[in-house]
Amino acid sequence: PAALGEIAAHLGSDVTACLASRPALMTGRGERVAEIRGMPACGVVLVNPGLPLATASVYAALNAAPLSAGPADTEPVPDLAGSFERLIDYASPRGNDLAAAALRLAPVTGEVLTALRRLQGARLVQLAGSGPTCFALFATADEAKGAAASLQAANPSCWVAATTLGER
């Protein structure tokens, strides 16, 4: 397991979290992974406009100073206690620091975000990771499925999927 985690970290910062297959908060480059307790079950729609967008290019476009190997973030990860509203309250004020750089490199991503924001029931819309995939959270899986179907019909060239997150 330890060797697998080390290999995963070299493949990509988010691979370690994917190995755990549990809801997590990722900070830094993605190498700081903290489990989210009480992640509520909710629906999510994922949309990719079908264009490549290399993570390295997005980080380069960010023009940020390199991250140090300093101490982990001090903000504790809250216990969401299975509450969708707590999840939205916690996640809404936090953004994705890579969004502006990704939008400069792939402006169509902005159109995807706009389309997701227009979906009935979408409560949180953001860029996923370094993009170009974007997501919208919904209170229920059924809301997400309906929204995904309407979005796919209006945007047949995009990859659109609805799924669930959290504890069922």
Phi, psi and chi 1 to 4 in degrees:
 res  aa     phi    psi   chi1   chi2   chi3   chi4
   1 PRO       -  -42.2  -23.7   30.2      -      -
   2 ALA   -65.9  -41.5      -      -      -      -
   3 ALA   -64.5  -38.7      -      -      -      -
   4 LEU   -63.4  -41.7 -169.0   55.6      -      -
   5 GLY   -62.7  -38.2      -      -      -      -
   6 GLU   -67.5  -41.5 -171.7  173.1  -46.2      -
   7 ILE   -63.4  -43.6  -67.6  167.8      -      -
   8 ALA   -59.1  -43.3      -      -      -      -
   9 ALA   -62.6  -31.4      -      -      -      -
  10 HIS   -77.2  -25.1  -76.7   58.7      -      -
  11 LEU   -74.7  -36.6  -67.5  173.9      -      -
  12 GLY   173.3  147.0      -      -      -      -
  13 SER   -60.6  -28.6  -66.2      -      -      -
  14 ASP   -88.6   -8.2   56.5   -9.8      -      -
  15 VAL   -65.4  -36.7  176.4      -      -      -
  16 THR   -58.8  -44.3  -57.0      -      -      -
  17 ALA   -65.7  -36.1      -      -      -      -
  18 CYS   -66.2  -35.3  -66.4      -      -      -
  19 LEU   -61.7  -38.6  -77.2  175.6      -      -
  20 ALA   -70.5  -29.1      -      -      -      -
  21 SER    52.0   45.1 -167.6      -      -      -
  22 ARG  -135.4  152.1  -54.5  -90.5  -53.0  148.6
  23 PRO   -58.2  133.0  -23.1   32.9      -      -
  24 ALA  -146.6  154.0      -      -      -      -
  25 LEU  -102.7  124.0  175.6   65.2      -      -
  26 MET  -112.3  131.2  -61.7  167.9   58.2      -
  27 THR  -130.2  179.9   57.1      -      -      -
  28 GLY    68.9 -134.3      -      -      -      -
  29 ARG   -83.1   -2.1  -65.9 -177.7  -29.7  -86.1
  30 GLY   113.7   -3.5      -      -      -      -
  31 GLU   -80.5  -17.0   81.1  -76.4    5.6      -
  32 ARG   -95.4  110.4  -62.7  176.5 -171.7  155.8
  33 VAL  -120.8  123.0 -179.9      -      -      -
  34 ALA  -123.8  129.6      -      -      -      -
  35 GLU   -65.9  139.9 -176.3  176.6  -17.5      -
  36 ILE   -95.4  120.2  -63.5  174.6      -      -
  37 ARG   -87.1  140.2  -62.0  169.7  -49.2  -76.1
  38 GLY    72.8   25.6      -      -      -      -
  39 MET   -58.7  118.6  177.5   72.8  177.3      -
  40 PRO   -73.2  152.1   28.5  -35.2      -      -
  41 ALA   -69.2  133.6      -      -      -      -
  42 CYS  -155.8  166.4   60.3      -      -      -
  43 GLY   -93.7  150.6      -      -      -      -
  44 VAL  -140.4  140.4   62.2      -      -      -
  45 VAL  -112.9  128.4  172.6      -      -      -
  46 LEU  -110.1  136.9  -59.8  162.1      -      -
  47 VAL  -136.2  131.5 -179.6      -      -      -
  48 ASN  -125.2  127.1 -175.6  -63.6      -      -
  49 PRO   -74.3   -0.6   26.7  -32.9      -      -
  50 GLY    84.3   31.1      -      -      -      -
  51 LEU  -128.7  150.9   68.2  138.4      -      -
  52 PRO   -77.1  146.0   25.4  -31.1      -      -
  53 LEU  -150.1  100.3 -175.8   58.3      -      -
  54 ALA   -70.2  133.7      -      -      -      -
  55 THR   -56.4  -42.5  -61.0      -      -      -
  56 ALA   -60.3  -37.5      -      -      -      -
  57 SER   -66.6  -39.4  -62.1      -      -      -
  58 VAL   -66.2  -45.6  175.4      -      -      -
  59 TYR   -61.9  -39.6  -87.8   93.1      -      -
  60 ALA   -63.2  -40.4      -      -      -      -
  61 ALA   -71.0  -18.0      -      -      -      -
  62 LEU   -66.7  -30.3 -174.6   61.7      -      -
  63 ASN    54.3   39.1  -68.9  -37.2      -      -
  64 ALA   -98.3  156.8      -      -      -      -
  65 ALA   -65.4  146.8      -      -      -      -
  66 PRO   -59.2  145.1  -20.4   29.9      -      -
  67 LEU   -76.0  139.3  -70.9  172.4      -      -
  68 SER   -86.7  168.6   68.5      -      -      -
  69 ALA   -89.9   39.6      -      -      -      -
  70 GLY   -69.4 -171.4      -      -      -      -
  71 PRO   -65.4  153.3   22.9  -30.9      -      -
  72 ALA   -64.5  160.2      -      -      -      -
  73 ASP   -55.1  144.8  -64.9  -26.3      -      -
  74 THR   -92.2  -15.4   57.5      -      -      -
  75 GLU   -69.1  123.7  180.0 -176.8    0.5      -
  76 PRO   -72.9  148.5   25.8  -31.9      -      -
  77 VAL   -80.5  126.2  178.5      -      -      -
  78 PRO   -72.9  159.0   32.0  -37.5      -      -
  79 ASP   -87.7  114.4 -177.2  -18.5      -      -
  80 LEU   -78.7   -9.0  -60.8  174.7      -      -
  81 ALA    50.0   35.0      -      -      -      -
  82 GLY    68.5   18.1      -      -      -      -
  83 SER  -103.7  118.7  167.8      -      -      -
  84 PHE   -62.2  -40.1 -178.9   69.1      -      -
  85 GLU   -63.3  -37.7  -67.8  -54.2  -40.8      -
  86 ARG   -64.1  -39.7  -84.0 -178.4  129.4  171.9
  87 LEU   -60.7  -48.6  168.4   62.8      -      -
  88 ILE   -63.3  -43.4  -63.3  -58.8      -      -
  89 ASP   -62.0  -38.3  -70.6  -14.0      -      -
  90 TYR   -73.9  -44.6  178.4   76.0      -      -
  91 ALA   -81.5  -31.4      -      -      -      -
  92 SER   -57.0  -45.6  -69.6      -      -      -
  93 PRO   -74.8  -11.4   21.9  -28.7      -      -
  94 ARG   -94.7  135.4  -69.1  157.9  177.2   80.1
  95 GLY  -111.6 -163.2      -      -      -      -
  96 ASN  -116.3  112.5 -178.2  -28.1      -      -
  97 ASP   -62.3  -16.5  -68.0  -23.8      -      -
  98 LEU   -89.6   -7.1  -61.4  174.9      -      -
  99 ALA   -59.9  -48.2      -      -      -      -
 100 ALA   -61.3  -43.6      -      -      -      -
 101 ALA   -65.2  -42.7      -      -      -      -
 102 ALA   -63.3  -39.7      -      -      -      -
 103 LEU   -66.8  -35.1  -72.6  168.1      -      -
 104 ARG   -64.9  -40.2  -78.6 -166.1  -53.7  -84.2
 105 LEU   -78.8  -31.2  -65.9  172.0      -      -
 106 ALA  -137.3   78.3      -      -      -      -
 107 PRO   -56.3  -26.4  -24.0   32.7      -      -
 108 VAL   -61.4  -22.4   70.4      -      -      -
 109 THR   -61.1  -33.5  -54.9      -      -      -
 110 GLY   -63.5  -37.1      -      -      -      -
 111 GLU   -65.5  -38.5  -64.3  171.3   26.4      -
 112 VAL   -63.6  -45.6  172.1      -      -      -
 113 LEU   -60.9  -41.4  -69.3  167.3      -      -
 114 THR   -62.8  -44.7  -62.8      -      -      -
 115 ALA   -61.6  -40.5      -      -      -      -
 116 LEU   -66.0  -40.2  -75.5  167.3      -      -
 117 ARG   -63.5  -27.2  -73.9 -175.5 -172.3  104.7
 118 ARG   -79.5  -11.8  -69.6 -178.6  177.6  149.0
 119 LEU   -71.2  133.4  -66.1  173.1      -      -
 120 GLN   -62.2  128.9 -176.4  175.1  -11.7      -
 121 GLY    91.9   -7.5      -      -      -      -
 122 ALA   -67.6  122.1      -      -      -      -
 123 ARG  -105.7  -26.1  -64.8  -70.1  -54.4  -80.3
 124 LEU  -146.3  126.0  177.4   69.4      -      -
 125 VAL  -127.7  127.1  174.1      -      -      -
 126 GLN  -153.4  167.9  -69.4 -171.7    3.4      -
 127 LEU   -73.7  139.3 -179.6   76.0      -      -
 128 ALA   -93.4  120.9      -      -      -      -
 129 GLY    57.7 -129.1      -      -      -      -
 130 SER   -95.7    6.8   60.4      -      -      -
 131 GLY    81.0 -178.9      -      -      -      -
 132 PRO   -84.5    0.4   34.8  -36.8      -      -
 133 THR   -65.2  139.4  -59.3      -      -      -
 134 CYS  -124.2  162.9  -58.7      -      -      -
 135 PHE  -141.3  159.4   71.1   89.7      -      -
 136 ALA  -134.9  135.0      -      -      -      -
 137 LEU   -96.1  141.8  -67.0 -175.8      -      -
 138 PHE  -129.4  152.5  -65.4   80.7      -      -
 139 ALA   -63.1  -31.9      -      -      -      -
 140 THR  -133.3  158.0   68.8      -      -      -
 141 ALA   -64.5  -36.9      -      -      -      -
 142 ASP   -63.9  -40.1  -73.1  -19.4      -      -
 143 GLU   -60.9  -43.8  -77.0 -179.0  -41.4      -
 144 ALA   -64.0  -42.4      -      -      -      -
 145 LYS   -62.3  -43.9  -73.6  177.6 -170.6  172.5
 146 GLY   -64.7  -42.3      -      -      -      -
 147 ALA   -65.1  -41.6      -      -      -      -
 148 ALA   -63.0  -41.0      -      -      -      -
 149 ALA   -63.1  -43.7      -      -      -      -
 150 SER   -69.4  -37.4   67.3      -      -      -
 151 LEU   -67.1  -41.6 -168.9   60.9      -      -
 152 GLN   -64.3  -40.1 -177.0   70.2   78.8      -
 153 ALA   -62.6  -36.9      -      -      -      -
 154 ALA   -82.7  -18.6      -      -      -      -
 155 ASN  -135.7   68.4  -59.6  -81.4      -      -
 156 PRO   -64.1  -18.5   19.8  -28.3      -      -
 157 SER   -83.2  -10.6   64.0      -      -      -
 158 CYS   -90.3  151.5  -70.7      -      -      -
 159 TRP   -86.1  125.0  173.9   83.6      -      -
 160 VAL  -131.5  133.5  179.1      -      -      -
 161 ALA  -143.0  144.4      -      -      -      -
 162 ALA  -114.7  139.6      -      -      -      -
 163 THR  -152.7 -172.0 -170.5      -      -      -
 164 THR  -121.0  155.0   57.8      -      -      -
 165 LEU  -123.6  161.1  -63.1  174.5      -      -
 166 GLY    87.4 -172.3      -      -      -      -
 167 GLU   -86.9  130.5  -60.5  168.5    3.5      -
 168 ARG   -98.6      -  -63.1  175.8 -161.7   33.4
